[in-house]
């Protein structure tokens, strides 16, 4: 595998398409799936993080945006449940488009740290928490009527989304740190292009 800085734009575009496809296939194999959306998968977002870490924010955000649309298509049955057209659009944005696109910023965030491993962990953790925040707001605003008995909408959303989003993020972090040891992958910030 070529070092990221030695790749042509076409090669990076092909890599991005392959990463979206890989992430999509991995997302279809969850080992825990909650009834109203949210699943813990075998590091399905790792390929998206890898694009951002290897090639920077522009490629990372672009790849993440394409992946967000694939996830939207996969989760459309959850979007149509919320009711009004406005609610469906808000659900599509918060639960899919914004929530997954934010993952593309992992690379630029990672480059702000002196330690490459700390940068990798921080980039993934911060953007993963951004995804959690999007899901929290969606749950609070749109899914509050599904709250567990006696729970306020915001508390329900905080807990429900923590059940799947945080373990999923932890799995990705462990996998990313392990894969970052393979220098040829170019995942560490010092090895990636700006």
C-alpha positions in Angstrom: 0.0 0.0 0.0 1.4 3.4 -1.0 2.0 6.0 1.7 -1.0 8.4 1.6 1.1 11.4 0.5 2.2 9.4 -2.6 -1.3 8.6 -3.9 -3.0 10.2 -6.8 -6.4 11.8 -6.5 -7.9 9.0 -8.4 -6.4 6.4 -6.1 -7.7 8.3 -3.0 -11.1 8.5 -4.6 -11.1 4.7 -5.2 -9.9 4.1 -1.7 -12.7 6.3 -0.4 -15.3 4.3 -2.4 -13.8 1.1 -1.0 -13.9 2.4 2.5 -17.6 3.4 2.2 -18.4 0.0 0.8 -16.5 -1.8 3.6 -18.0 0.4 6.3 -21.5 -0.2 4.9 -21.0 -4.0 4.8 -19.6 -4.0 8.4 -22.6 -1.9 9.5 -24.9 -4.6 8.2 -23.4 -7.1 10.7 -24.3 -5.7 14.1 -23.9 -7.8 17.2 -26.3 -5.7 19.2 -29.2 -3.7 17.6 -31.6 -1.6 19.6 -35.3 -1.5 18.6 -35.5 2.2 17.7 -32.2 2.5 15.9 -28.6 2.4 17.1 -26.4 -0.7 16.9 -23.1 -1.9 18.1 -21.1 -3.3 15.2 -17.7 -4.7 14.5 -16.0 -1.3 14.0 -18.1 -0.3 11.0 -17.0 3.3 11.2 -13.3 2.5 11.3 -12.9 2.7 7.5 -14.4 6.2 7.6 -12.0 7.3 10.3 -9.1 5.8 8.4 -9.9 8.0 5.4 -9.8 11.1 7.5 -6.7 10.1 9.4 -4.9 9.0 6.2 -5.9 11.9 3.9 -7.2 14.8 6.0 -10.4 16.6 6.5 -11.5 17.2 2.9 -11.3 13.5 1.9 -12.5 12.4 5.3 -15.6 14.6 5.3 -16.4 13.7 1.8 -16.2 10.0 2.5 -18.1 10.4 5.7 -20.9 12.4 3.9 -21.3 9.6 1.3 -21.4 7.0 4.0 -24.0 9.1 5.9 -26.3 8.8 2.8 -25.8 5.1 2.7 -26.7 4.8 6.4 -29.7 7.0 5.8 -30.9 4.6 3.1 -30.3 1.7 5.4 -32.2 3.3 8.3 -35.0 4.8 6.3 -37.6 2.7 8.2 -36.7 4.6 11.4 -36.9 8.0 9.7 -40.5 7.5 8.4 -41.8 6.5 11.9 -41.3 10.0 13.4 -44.3 11.4 11.5 -44.3 14.8 9.9 -42.2 15.8 7.0 -40.3 18.3 9.2 -39.6 15.6 11.8 -38.4 13.2 9.0 -36.0 15.8 7.6 -34.7 16.6 11.1 -34.3 12.9 11.9 -32.4 12.3 8.6 -30.1 15.2 9.4 -29.5 14.5 13.1 -29.4 10.7 13.0 -27.6 10.2 9.7 -26.2 13.1 7.7 -24.7 15.3 10.4 -24.0 12.4 12.8 -21.9 10.4 10.3 -20.4 13.3 8.4 -18.9 14.7 11.6 -16.7 11.6 11.7 -14.7 12.9 8.8 -13.1 15.6 11.0 -11.1 13.0 13.0 -7.9 13.6 10.9 -7.7 17.4 11.3 -8.4 17.1 15.0 -5.8 14.3 15.4 -3.1 16.6 13.9 -3.5 19.1 16.7 -1.7 16.8 19.2 2.0 16.3 19.6 1.7 12.5 20.3 0.4 10.7 17.2 -1.4 8.0 19.2 -3.0 10.7 21.5 -4.0 12.5 18.3 -5.6 9.4 16.8 -7.5 8.6 20.0 -8.6 12.3 20.4 -9.7 12.7 16.8 -11.8 9.5 16.9 -13.2 10.2 20.4 -14.1 13.8 19.8 -15.9 13.1 16.5 -17.5 9.9 17.9 -18.8 12.0 20.8 -20.1 14.5 18.2 -22.1 11.6 16.6 -23.4 10.8 20.1 -24.5 14.4 20.6 -26.4 14.4 17.3 -28.2 11.2 18.3 -28.9 12.7 21.8 -30.6 15.7 20.3 -32.6 13.6 17.8 -33.7 11.4 20.7 -34.6 14.3 22.9 -36.5 16.3 20.2 -38.0 13.5 18.0 -38.1 10.3 20.0 -39.1 11.6 23.4 -42.6 10.0 23.2 -40.9 6.6 23.2 -39.2 7.4 26.5 -39.2 4.7 29.2 -41.9 5.2 31.8 -41.0 7.9 34.3 -38.0 9.1 32.2 -37.9 12.7 30.8 -37.2 12.8 27.1 -33.7 14.2 27.5 -32.7 11.5 30.1 -34.1 8.8 28.0 -32.2 10.0 25.0 -29.0 10.4 27.0 -29.2 6.8 28.3 -30.6 5.1 25.2 -28.0 6.6 22.9 -25.2 5.8 25.4 -26.2 2.1 25.3 -25.1 1.7 21.7 -23.0 4.7 20.7 -20.4 4.7 23.4 -19.6 0.9 23.3 -19.5 1.2 19.5 -17.0 4.1 19.8 -14.9 2.1 22.3 -14.7 -0.8 19.9 -13.5 1.5 17.1 -11.0 3.2 19.3 -9.4 -0.2 20.3 -9.3 -1.4 16.7 -7.8 2.0 15.5 -5.1 1.9 18.1 -4.2 -1.6 17.2 -4.2 -0.9 13.5 -2.2 2.3 13.9 0.8 0.0 14.8 0.8 -1.0 11.2 2.9 1.8 9.7 1.9 1.0 6.1 -1.7 2.0 6.8 -0.6 5.6 7.5 -3.2 6.2 10.2 -1.1 8.1 12.7 -1.2 11.9 12.2 2.6 12.2 11.6 2.3 9.7 8.8 -0.8 11.2 7.1 -0.9 14.1 4.7 -2.2 17.4 6.0 
